[in-house]
Amino acid sequence: MTLQQLRYLIAIAEYGSINAAAQNLYASQSNLSIAIKELEQELGITIFMRSNRGVTLTNDGTELLGYARQVIEQADMLEARYAENDNSHLRLAVSTQHYAFSVQAFVNVAETCDSDNYEFILRESTTAEIIEDVRTFRSEVGILFVDTFNQQVLQKAFNDAHVAFYPLFEAAVHVFVGEQHPLAGRAVLSPEDLADWPRYSFEQGTTNSFYYAEEPLSYLPHTKNIRFSDRGTLTNLLTSHNGFTLSTGVLSSEMMSGIVSIPLDTAERMQVGYIMHTERKPSALLLSYIDELKAIIAANPTVQAP
């Protein structure tokens, strides 16, 4: 077993295919394939399941990936410690639900990084994909919310994926509508007030269940539903049409103009936090990202620290 084989293993797991990993590593696809085959033969396990769409880790492969990351992280730290010039490669990969504060924290960390060798990755994704990204070490951290409705289901998913949830803040449920919306002038709204208006929500792909929704109270019946996959579409819908969405009440910078946030009369509260693999030791860059998250949250009066 060599460090190069482990680096190939990590890259293939992150990029989802041997071809993509080879292109990003500027290596030949055959070299990567041979390295993984030799590693599988040496350890007596199957690391990846191959298909026309790429590769996926087996259970043995996922366990090996966890160990591989720890070995490579330690090797990189050793090289950096004794190198004449510290050119160690820095990496931060974040998978998140569609929260502006998580994006802002990511940008802040990237802007303050003074290394000449780094890679930053941000994935705004579905709830299931966020958990899977952290489970397979594709991302160091995932940002999502839990509440009393989805907590039991998501906690089981966390346990199965060997990830732990760390709360960042709690928030009351708010209704986002455009300034032109007939409900925009109300001080507080009830679920009944929303019955006649289109409900906007983020599409969750093949796991499009109430428990994996990004919006609270997703289980309430509604006859008019519009689903999408990016925050830009949500902003355009809110400013151009008379629909609504439910969230934390924290307006992003692009939503400050033309969109209002109104408290919803419900006892339900959202607990937003991050998940990390239980076998991961957070890097200095990841700790900086978490600190940025906490700083942005502390500056917002609508949320409450845990």
C-alpha positions as CSV (number, residue, x, y, z in Angstrom):
1,M,0.0,0.0,0.0
2,T,1.4,3.4,-1.0
3,L,0.4,7.0,-0.3
4,Q,-0.2,7.5,-4.0
5,Q,-2.7,4.7,-4.1
6,L,-4.5,6.3,-1.1
7,R,-4.5,9.7,-2.9
8,Y,-6.0,8.1,-6.0
9,L,-8.6,6.4,-3.8
10,I,-9.6,9.7,-2.3
11,A,-9.8,11.5,-5.6
12,I,-11.9,8.9,-7.3
13,A,-14.4,8.9,-4.3
14,E,-14.6,12.7,-4.5
15,Y,-15.0,13.0,-8.2
16,G,-17.3,10.0,-8.6
17,S,-15.4,8.4,-11.5
18,I,-12.0,7.3,-12.4
19,N,-12.0,9.4,-15.6
20,A,-12.8,12.6,-13.8
21,A,-10.2,11.9,-11.1
22,A,-7.6,11.2,-13.7
23,Q,-8.3,14.5,-15.5
24,N,-8.1,16.5,-12.3
25,L,-4.9,14.8,-11.2
26,Y,-3.3,15.1,-14.6
27,A,-2.8,11.3,-14.5
28,S,-3.7,8.5,-16.9
29,Q,-6.9,6.7,-16.3
30,S,-5.1,3.3,-16.6
31,N,-2.7,4.3,-13.8
32,L,-5.6,5.0,-11.4
33,S,-7.4,1.8,-12.4
34,I,-4.3,-0.3,-11.8
35,A,-3.6,1.4,-8.5
36,I,-7.1,0.6,-7.2
37,K,-7.1,-2.9,-8.5
38,E,-3.8,-3.6,-6.8
39,L,-5.1,-2.1,-3.6
40,E,-8.2,-4.3,-3.7
41,Q,-6.1,-7.4,-4.3
42,E,-3.7,-6.5,-1.5
43,L,-6.5,-5.9,1.0
44,G,-8.8,-8.6,-0.2
45,I,-11.8,-6.2,-0.6
46,T,-13.9,-4.5,-3.3
47,I,-13.5,-0.8,-2.9
48,F,-15.7,0.5,-5.7
49,M,-18.8,-0.7,-7.5
50,R,-18.5,0.2,-11.2
51,S,-21.4,1.3,-13.5
52,N,-21.9,3.4,-16.6
53,R,-22.5,6.5,-14.5
54,G,-19.2,6.2,-12.6
55,V,-18.2,4.5,-9.4
56,T,-19.7,4.3,-5.9
57,L,-18.0,3.1,-2.7
58,T,-18.8,-0.2,-1.2
59,N,-19.2,-0.5,2.6
60,D,-15.6,-1.7,2.8
61,G,-14.5,1.1,0.5
62,T,-16.2,3.7,2.7
63,E,-14.4,2.4,5.8
64,L,-11.1,2.3,3.9
65,L,-11.6,5.9,2.7
66,G,-11.9,7.1,6.3
67,Y,-8.6,5.5,7.2
68,A,-7.0,6.8,3.9
69,R,-8.0,10.4,4.7
70,Q,-6.5,10.2,8.1
71,V,-3.2,8.7,6.7
72,I,-3.0,11.4,4.0
73,E,-3.8,14.2,6.4
74,Q,-1.1,13.0,8.7
75,A,1.4,12.6,5.8
76,D,0.6,16.1,4.5
77,M,1.1,17.6,8.0
78,L,4.4,15.8,8.3
79,E,5.6,17.1,4.9
80,A,4.5,20.6,5.7
81,R,6.2,20.5,9.1
82,Y,9.6,19.6,7.6
83,A,9.4,21.3,4.2
84,E,11.6,24.3,3.7
85,N,8.6,26.1,2.1
86,D,5.2,25.3,3.3
87,N,3.2,24.7,0.1
88,S,0.8,22.2,1.5
89,H,-2.4,21.7,-0.3
90,L,-5.4,23.2,1.5
91,R,-8.9,21.9,0.8
92,L,-12.4,22.8,2.0
93,A,-15.5,21.0,0.6
94,V,-18.9,22.1,1.9
95,S,-22.3,20.5,1.1
96,T,-25.2,22.7,2.2
97,Q,-28.9,23.3,2.0
98,H,-29.7,26.5,0.3
99,Y,-28.7,29.0,3.0
100,A,-27.1,32.3,2.2
101,F,-25.2,32.4,5.5
102,S,-23.4,29.1,4.7
103,V,-22.4,30.6,1.3
104,Q,-21.2,33.8,2.9
105,A,-19.0,32.0,5.4
106,F,-17.5,29.9,2.6
107,V,-16.7,33.1,0.6
108,N,-15.2,34.7,3.7
109,V,-12.8,31.8,4.3
110,A,-11.8,31.7,0.6
111,E,-11.1,35.4,0.6
112,T,-8.9,35.3,3.6
113,C,-6.9,32.2,2.5
114,D,-3.3,33.3,1.7
115,S,-2.0,29.9,0.5
116,D,-0.8,29.4,-3.0
117,N,-2.1,25.9,-3.1
118,Y,-5.8,25.3,-2.2
119,E,-9.1,23.9,-3.5
120,F,-12.5,25.1,-2.3
121,I,-15.7,23.3,-3.2
122,L,-19.3,24.4,-2.4
123,R,-22.2,22.2,-3.2
124,E,-25.8,23.5,-2.6
125,S,-27.6,20.1,-2.7
126,T,-30.4,18.0,-1.5
127,T,-30.7,16.8,2.1
128,A,-29.9,13.2,1.2
129,E,-26.9,14.1,-0.9
130,I,-25.5,16.3,1.9
131,I,-25.6,13.3,4.3
132,E,-24.1,11.1,1.6
133,D,-21.3,13.6,0.8
134,V,-20.3,13.7,4.4
135,R,-20.6,9.9,4.8
136,T,-18.3,9.2,1.9
137,F,-15.8,12.0,2.9
138,R,-16.6,13.9,-0.3
139,S,-17.3,16.9,1.8
140,E,-15.8,17.8,5.2
141,V,-19.1,19.3,6.5
142,G,-22.8,19.5,5.7
143,I,-25.2,22.3,6.6
144,L,-28.9,21.4,7.2
145,F,-31.8,21.8,9.6
146,V,-33.8,19.5,11.9
147,D,-37.1,20.0,13.7
148,T,-39.5,17.9,15.8
149,F,-41.1,16.4,12.6
150,N,-37.9,15.2,10.8
151,Q,-35.6,14.7,13.7
152,Q,-36.2,11.0,14.3
153,V,-35.8,10.1,10.6
154,L,-32.8,12.3,10.1
155,Q,-31.1,11.1,13.3
156,K,-31.4,7.5,12.0
157,A,-29.8,8.7,8.7
158,F,-27.0,10.4,10.6
159,N,-26.4,7.2,12.6
160,D,-26.3,5.0,9.5
161,A,-23.9,7.4,7.9
162,H,-21.7,7.7,10.9
163,V,-22.1,11.5,11.1
164,A,-22.8,13.7,14.1
165,F,-25.0,16.8,14.1
166,Y,-23.8,20.0,15.8
167,P,-26.4,22.8,16.3
168,L,-25.6,26.3,15.2
169,F,-28.8,28.2,16.0
170,E,-32.6,27.9,16.5
171,A,-35.1,30.1,14.7
172,A,-38.8,30.5,14.6
173,V,-40.5,29.7,11.3
174,H,-40.9,32.7,9.0
175,V,-42.8,33.3,5.8
176,F,-40.9,34.8,2.9
177,V,-43.1,36.8,0.4
178,G,-42.4,39.6,-2.1
179,E,-43.1,43.2,-1.1
180,Q,-46.0,43.3,-3.6
181,H,-47.7,40.2,-2.1
182,P,-51.2,40.9,-0.5
183,L,-49.9,39.4,2.8
184,A,-46.7,41.5,2.9
185,G,-48.1,44.1,5.3
186,R,-49.1,41.5,8.0
187,A,-47.3,41.4,11.3
188,V,-47.8,37.7,11.7
189,L,-49.4,34.9,9.6
190,S,-51.1,31.6,10.3
191,P,-50.9,28.5,8.2
192,E,-54.5,29.1,7.1
193,D,-53.5,32.4,5.6
194,L,-51.2,30.6,3.2
195,A,-53.7,28.1,1.8
196,D,-54.6,30.0,-1.4
197,W,-51.0,30.9,-2.4
198,P,-48.4,28.9,-4.3
199,R,-45.8,27.2,-2.0
200,Y,-42.2,27.3,-3.1
201,S,-39.8,24.6,-2.1
202,F,-36.5,23.1,-3.1
203,E,-36.7,19.9,-5.0
204,Q,-35.2,16.8,-3.3
205,G,-34.7,14.4,-6.2
206,T,-35.4,10.8,-5.6
207,T,-35.7,11.4,-1.8
208,N,-38.4,14.0,-2.2
209,S,-40.2,13.1,1.0
210,F,-41.6,15.4,3.7
211,Y,-38.8,14.3,6.1
212,Y,-36.0,15.5,3.7
213,A,-37.6,18.8,2.8
214,E,-35.6,22.0,3.4
215,E,-38.7,23.8,4.5
216,P,-40.5,23.3,7.8
217,L,-44.1,22.2,7.9
218,S,-43.7,20.5,4.6
219,Y,-46.2,17.8,5.6
220,L,-49.1,20.3,5.7
221,P,-51.3,19.6,2.7
222,H,-51.1,22.2,-0.1
223,T,-52.7,22.2,-3.5
224,K,-50.3,24.7,-5.3
225,N,-46.7,23.7,-5.2
226,I,-43.7,24.9,-7.2
227,R,-40.3,23.2,-6.8
228,F,-36.9,24.2,-8.0
229,S,-33.2,23.5,-7.3
230,D,-31.4,26.9,-6.8
231,R,-31.7,30.0,-4.7
232,G,-31.8,32.3,-7.7
233,T,-35.0,30.8,-8.9
234,L,-36.5,31.3,-5.4
235,T,-35.6,34.9,-5.4
236,N,-37.1,35.5,-8.8
237,L,-40.3,33.7,-7.9
238,L,-40.7,35.7,-4.6
239,T,-40.1,39.1,-6.3
240,S,-42.2,38.4,-9.4
241,H,-45.1,36.2,-8.3
242,N,-47.5,35.9,-5.3
243,G,-46.2,32.8,-3.7
244,F,-44.4,32.1,-0.5
245,T,-41.7,29.9,1.2
246,L,-41.0,29.0,4.8
247,S,-37.5,29.3,6.3
248,T,-35.5,30.7,9.2
249,G,-36.3,34.4,8.6
250,V,-32.7,35.2,7.8
251,L,-32.8,37.2,4.6
252,S,-29.7,36.9,2.3
253,S,-28.2,40.0,0.8
254,E,-29.9,39.3,-2.6
255,M,-33.3,39.1,-0.8
256,M,-33.0,42.4,1.2
257,S,-34.6,44.3,-1.7
258,G,-38.2,43.2,-2.7
259,I,-38.7,40.4,-0.1
260,V,-40.2,40.5,3.4
261,S,-40.0,38.0,6.3
262,I,-43.1,37.5,8.4
263,P,-43.3,35.3,11.5
264,L,-45.6,32.3,11.2
265,D,-47.9,31.6,14.1
266,T,-46.7,28.1,15.0
267,A,-44.8,26.5,17.9
268,E,-42.5,24.7,15.5
269,R,-38.8,25.8,15.6
270,M,-36.0,25.1,13.2
271,Q,-32.6,24.0,14.5
272,V,-29.9,24.6,11.9
273,G,-26.5,23.0,12.3
274,Y,-23.7,21.1,10.6
275,I,-22.8,17.5,10.3
276,M,-19.3,15.9,10.3
277,H,-18.2,12.3,10.0
278,T,-17.4,10.9,13.4
279,E,-14.0,9.7,12.2
280,R,-13.0,13.1,10.8
281,K,-10.5,15.3,12.6
282,P,-11.4,18.9,11.5
283,S,-8.7,20.7,9.7
284,A,-7.7,24.3,10.5
285,L,-9.6,25.5,7.4
286,L,-12.7,23.7,8.4
287,L,-12.5,25.2,11.9
288,S,-12.2,28.6,10.3
289,Y,-15.3,27.9,8.3
290,I,-17.3,26.9,11.4
291,D,-16.0,30.1,13.2
292,E,-17.3,32.2,10.2
293,L,-20.7,30.5,10.4
294,K,-20.9,31.3,14.1
295,A,-19.8,34.9,13.6
296,I,-22.4,35.5,10.8
297,I,-25.1,33.9,13.0
298,A,-24.2,35.9,16.1
299,A,-24.7,39.1,14.1
300,N,-28.3,38.2,13.2
301,P,-30.9,39.2,15.8
302,T,-33.6,36.8,14.4
303,V,-31.9,33.6,15.5
304,Q,-30.9,32.1,18.9
305,A,-27.6,30.3,19.6
306,P,-28.1,26.8,21.1
